[in-house]
Structure formats: C-alpha cells, structure tokens
Amino acid sequence: MTTILRRGAAGPLKVHSVAATDVGRKRTINEDAYFRDDDLGFYVVADGVGGHNKGEIASRETIEQLRMWVYGARRDLERHIALLEGGDTEAIWDVRQLLERGVQSACYMVFGMAELDPEKRGMSTTCSALLIRGGYAFAAHVGDSRVYRLRQRTVLQITEDHTLINYKLKHGLLTKQEAERASGKNVITRAVGHKDYVQIDTADVDVAPGDRFVMCTDGLHGYLKDDQEIVELCAEDSLDTGAGACISLANQRGGRDNITVVVAEVTAA
C-alpha cells in the first residue's frame, strides 16, 4: 500500500536525533536494532520477531542491508532530492520507490540467510525506515514498529500497524472496544525475511522546523494509553530526556519486551 498523507514545502532544514534501546524487564536478549544518520537524514528501527529463531540477527542484518542500500544509491537519491527541491514533485515517487527497493533487498537477504542456515530458519523482523530530506519525511514500513510526527503538540502516526488486530479492525471484524480486550495484539501479518518478498507500505508527509519524529518498537507503543501520550513524553523536553522518558515508562508499565526509540528534531538550517 502507498499513502500520501500530506505535502508541503520547507526551506533548508537540518535534523538532530538521539536513540535509546533497552532489553526490558523480562527478556535476556535485545532483538531490537536501530540506525541513525543525521547528515543524510536517514533512520531505521527494526524489531526481531519474537518466538522465531535469531530475531536479533534478522533485525541487525536488515539495518545493515538498508544502510548499504541507501549509501550505495546516494547519487540517485541526491538527484531525486535536487529535483524535488527544484519543484518537481514527481521525484517524490522516485524517493519512495528507492526506499521500498531497499527494504525489499533486505527482505531477500534475510530470507536467504535463513535458507542457508537451519539455525536461522524462520527469522524475520519488523522494519520502519524514515528519510527526512527536501521538505518531506518519507517512510517505508513493514510490521508494527511505528513512526510518529509531532507538531505543536499534535501527533500523526505515519505508519500503519501490520497486525492481526488492526486487520480485523479495518475490516469491521472487531470493534475498538473488543480490540482493546483481544488477545494476540503482537501477532504481525507482515515481516521482513519471513518470505523472499514482502508487501511494503510507503508514505510521505511535509516537514517544518520544530517538527519532531518518534520511531519506536512495540515495546514502547504497546504501553501507550493513546497516541497523545507520545506528545507528553517527547514533544517539549530535550531529545535525550524524551527518549529516556520513553524507556522508563515502558519499563514502569511492565517492560515485557525490548524497547527502542529514536527521536529526531527538524530545525531551520
């Protein structure tokens, strides 16, 4: 699925980010992974799928494959961004496709590694990638790790959870009240590496100075009472304080899973 959420324009921007990850209170291995590059404006969060072999390898390999893909395609990326900054909005689709191909390449690699090694058979991961360039934030997404945009104490969830619960909600098989009580909230319907191909969602939103973007695994958002709570955690204090508050909240409310959060702030250059 591809979604255009909103479009706009902004002058020269720069991005600064922090990240934090924690094993939580119940797990012994951290299967989450993240990557951030403020110079490129590129960020990734991945969560190895629990209950499968070597989830930590799947998440880290996905991060590394995406990093190499985007760096390898940097000349094309910079050309697309230059066209976009020059007013050619058709370049939006080129950037989205570049990110989509990167996630697809990672999926093929993780699946291939599992096919070659019986100990890795079945390993897979969620993946949410974010590129902030040219006045836009581009997302490519598989699974239930999330990307939020915070703007003036309002929150927009850019990604859509690929979970069984969300599927039933979308198709009218559950009410919101029933979904809150339902079991199996962590059952995902898409993952990188489960097969050699995966359906990837892409989206783009406009970016303005003062915007903050929060990326997190379900070890955090699974404990949020509502999306507005991420505003209270991350909208106003320093980035380090916000990231630390996210880890603390998840652990205080149970810490049953690994917890990872990346917080990025956009400012005028």
C-alpha positions as CSV (number, residue, x, y, z in Angstrom):
1,M,0.0,0.0,0.0
2,T,1.2,3.5,-0.8
3,T,-0.2,6.5,1.0
4,I,0.3,10.2,0.6
5,L,-0.6,11.8,3.9
6,R,0.2,15.5,3.2
7,R,2.5,17.5,1.1
8,G,4.2,20.8,1.6
9,A,7.4,22.7,1.3
10,A,10.1,24.0,3.6
11,G,13.3,25.9,3.4
12,P,16.7,24.4,4.1
13,L,16.5,22.1,7.1
14,K,18.7,20.1,9.4
15,V,18.0,17.2,11.6
16,H,19.4,16.2,15.0
17,S,18.5,12.9,16.7
18,V,19.0,10.7,19.7
19,A,18.3,7.0,20.2
20,A,17.9,4.7,23.2
21,T,17.3,0.9,23.5
22,D,16.7,-1.3,26.5
23,V,16.3,-5.1,26.9
24,G,13.3,-4.5,29.2
25,R,12.5,-6.3,32.4
26,K,11.6,-9.8,31.1
27,R,13.9,-10.6,28.1
28,T,17.5,-11.6,28.2
29,I,18.4,-10.8,24.6
30,N,17.7,-7.5,22.8
31,E,16.3,-8.3,19.4
32,D,15.7,-4.6,18.5
33,A,18.1,-2.6,16.4
34,Y,18.3,0.9,15.1
35,F,20.3,3.2,12.8
36,R,20.5,6.9,12.6
37,D,22.5,9.3,10.3
38,D,21.7,13.0,10.8
39,D,23.8,14.1,7.9
40,L,21.8,12.0,5.5
41,G,18.5,12.4,7.5
42,F,18.1,8.6,7.5
43,Y,16.8,6.5,10.3
44,V,15.7,2.9,10.8
45,V,14.1,0.9,13.6
46,A,13.7,-2.9,13.5
47,D,12.3,-5.5,15.9
48,G,13.3,-9.1,15.5
49,V,10.1,-11.1,15.6
50,G,9.6,-12.8,19.0
51,G,9.3,-16.6,19.1
52,H,11.4,-17.1,15.9
53,N,15.0,-18.1,15.7
54,K,17.7,-15.4,15.7
55,G,15.4,-12.4,15.6
56,E,18.3,-10.3,16.7
57,I,20.3,-11.3,13.6
58,A,17.3,-10.5,11.4
59,S,16.9,-7.0,12.8
60,R,20.6,-6.2,12.6
61,E,21.0,-7.6,9.1
62,T,18.0,-5.6,7.9
63,I,19.5,-2.4,9.4
64,E,22.9,-3.1,7.7
65,Q,21.3,-4.0,4.3
66,L,19.3,-0.8,4.3
67,R,22.2,1.3,5.3
68,M,24.3,-0.2,2.5
69,W,21.4,0.2,0.0
70,V,20.8,3.9,0.7
71,Y,24.5,4.7,0.8
72,G,25.0,2.8,-2.5
73,A,22.1,4.7,-4.1
74,R,23.2,8.0,-2.7
75,R,23.9,9.5,-6.1
76,D,20.4,8.7,-7.3
77,L,18.9,9.9,-4.0
78,E,20.7,13.2,-4.2
79,R,19.5,13.7,-7.8
80,H,15.9,13.0,-6.7
81,I,16.1,15.4,-3.8
82,A,17.6,18.1,-6.1
83,L,14.6,17.7,-8.4
84,L,12.2,17.8,-5.5
85,E,13.8,21.0,-4.1
86,G,13.5,22.5,-7.6
87,G,9.7,21.9,-7.5
88,D,9.5,18.6,-9.3
89,T,7.0,16.7,-7.1
90,E,7.2,13.7,-9.3
91,A,10.5,13.0,-7.6
92,I,8.5,12.1,-4.5
93,W,7.6,8.8,-6.1
94,D,11.3,8.1,-7.0
95,V,12.4,8.5,-3.4
96,R,9.6,6.3,-2.1
97,Q,10.5,3.6,-4.6
98,L,14.2,3.8,-3.7
99,L,13.3,3.2,0.0
100,E,10.9,0.4,-1.0
101,R,13.5,-1.4,-3.1
102,G,16.0,-1.1,-0.1
103,V,13.6,-2.8,2.3
104,Q,12.8,-5.5,-0.4
105,S,16.5,-6.1,-0.8
106,A,16.9,-6.6,2.9
107,C,14.0,-9.0,2.9
108,Y,15.6,-11.1,0.2
109,M,18.9,-11.2,2.1
110,V,17.4,-12.1,5.5
111,F,15.3,-14.9,3.9
112,G,18.4,-16.2,2.0
113,M,20.5,-16.3,5.2
114,A,17.7,-18.3,6.9
115,E,17.5,-20.7,4.0
116,L,21.3,-21.4,4.1
117,D,21.4,-22.0,7.9
118,P,18.9,-24.2,9.7
119,E,19.6,-22.4,13.0
120,K,18.3,-19.2,11.4
121,R,15.3,-20.8,9.7
122,G,12.2,-18.6,10.3
123,M,14.0,-15.5,11.4
124,S,12.3,-12.2,10.5
125,T,11.9,-8.7,11.7
126,T,9.7,-5.6,11.5
127,C,11.3,-2.5,9.8
128,S,10.4,1.2,9.8
129,A,12.7,3.4,7.8
130,L,12.5,7.2,7.7
131,L,14.2,9.7,5.3
132,I,13.9,13.4,6.1
133,R,15.0,15.4,3.1
134,G,13.8,18.1,0.7
135,G,11.0,19.4,3.0
136,Y,9.4,15.9,3.3
137,A,9.7,12.9,5.5
138,F,9.5,9.6,3.6
139,A,8.7,6.3,5.3
140,A,8.9,2.7,4.3
141,H,7.3,0.2,6.7
142,V,6.7,-3.4,7.4
143,G,5.3,-4.8,10.7
144,D,4.3,-2.9,13.8
145,S,7.2,-0.6,14.6
146,R,5.9,2.9,14.4
147,V,6.8,6.4,13.1
148,Y,5.1,9.5,14.5
149,R,5.3,13.1,13.6
150,L,4.9,15.6,16.5
151,R,3.9,19.2,15.5
152,Q,2.8,21.8,18.0
153,R,1.6,19.2,20.5
154,T,-0.4,17.3,17.8
155,V,0.6,13.8,16.7
156,L,0.3,12.0,13.4
157,Q,1.1,8.3,13.1
158,I,2.7,7.9,9.7
159,T,2.8,4.1,9.7
160,E,0.0,1.6,9.9
161,D,0.4,-1.5,12.1
162,H,0.5,-4.7,10.2
163,T,-1.1,-6.8,12.9
164,L,-3.9,-9.2,13.1
165,I,-5.8,-7.0,15.4
166,N,-5.5,-4.0,13.1
167,Y,-6.6,-6.1,10.1
168,K,-9.7,-7.1,12.0
169,L,-10.4,-3.5,13.0
170,K,-10.0,-2.2,9.4
171,H,-12.4,-4.9,8.0
172,G,-15.1,-4.5,10.7
173,L,-14.4,-7.8,12.3
174,L,-13.8,-6.2,15.7
175,T,-14.9,-3.0,17.4
176,K,-12.4,-0.8,19.0
177,Q,-13.6,-1.8,22.4
178,E,-13.3,-5.5,21.5
179,A,-9.8,-4.9,20.1
180,E,-8.6,-3.4,23.4
181,R,-9.6,-6.6,25.2
182,A,-8.5,-9.0,22.5
183,S,-5.5,-11.3,22.9
184,G,-2.7,-11.7,20.3
185,K,-2.0,-8.0,20.0
186,N,1.6,-8.7,19.0
187,V,0.7,-11.0,16.1
188,I,2.0,-9.3,12.9
189,T,0.8,-10.0,9.4
190,R,4.0,-8.9,7.5
191,A,7.7,-9.2,8.3
192,V,11.0,-8.7,6.6
193,G,12.6,-12.1,5.9
194,H,9.6,-14.4,6.5
195,K,9.5,-15.0,2.8
196,D,11.7,-13.7,0.0
197,Y,9.2,-10.9,-0.8
198,V,7.1,-8.7,1.4
199,Q,4.5,-6.0,0.7
200,I,5.9,-2.7,1.9
201,D,3.9,0.5,2.8
202,T,5.4,3.8,1.8
203,A,4.2,7.3,2.8
204,D,5.4,10.9,2.8
205,V,4.4,13.9,4.9
206,D,5.5,17.5,4.8
207,V,8.2,18.7,7.3
208,A,8.5,22.1,9.0
209,P,11.0,23.5,11.5
210,G,10.1,22.4,15.0
211,D,8.7,19.0,13.9
212,R,9.8,16.0,15.9
213,F,9.7,12.4,14.7
214,V,9.5,9.5,17.0
215,M,10.2,5.9,15.8
216,C,9.7,3.1,18.2
217,T,9.1,-0.7,18.6
218,D,6.0,-2.2,20.1
219,G,7.9,-2.5,23.4
220,L,7.1,1.2,23.8
221,H,3.8,1.9,21.9
222,G,2.2,-1.3,23.3
223,Y,2.2,0.5,26.7
224,L,0.9,3.9,25.5
225,K,-2.7,4.7,26.6
226,D,-3.2,6.7,23.4
227,D,-1.1,8.4,20.8
228,Q,-1.3,11.7,22.6
229,E,0.8,10.2,25.4
230,I,3.8,10.2,23.0
231,V,3.4,14.0,22.8
232,E,3.7,14.3,26.6
233,L,6.8,12.2,26.5
234,C,8.7,13.7,23.6
235,A,7.3,17.0,22.3
236,E,8.9,19.6,24.5
237,D,11.8,18.4,26.7
238,S,15.3,17.7,25.3
239,L,15.6,14.8,22.9
240,D,17.7,12.9,25.4
241,T,15.0,13.5,28.1
242,G,12.2,12.4,25.8
243,A,14.0,9.2,24.8
244,G,14.8,8.3,28.4
245,A,11.2,9.0,29.5
246,C,10.0,6.6,26.8
247,I,12.3,3.8,28.1
248,S,11.3,4.5,31.7
249,L,7.6,4.5,31.0
250,A,7.7,1.1,29.2
251,N,9.7,-0.5,32.0
252,Q,7.5,1.0,34.7
253,R,4.4,-0.4,33.0
254,G,5.8,-3.9,32.7
255,G,8.8,-4.0,30.3
256,R,7.7,-7.3,28.9
257,D,9.5,-6.6,25.6
258,N,12.7,-4.9,24.3
259,I,12.2,-1.2,24.0
260,T,13.7,1.1,21.3
261,V,13.1,4.7,20.4
262,V,14.6,7.2,18.0
263,V,13.7,10.9,18.4
264,A,14.6,13.3,15.7
265,E,14.1,17.1,15.6
266,V,13.9,19.2,12.5
267,T,15.3,22.8,12.6
268,A,16.0,25.5,10.1
269,A,19.5,25.2,8.7
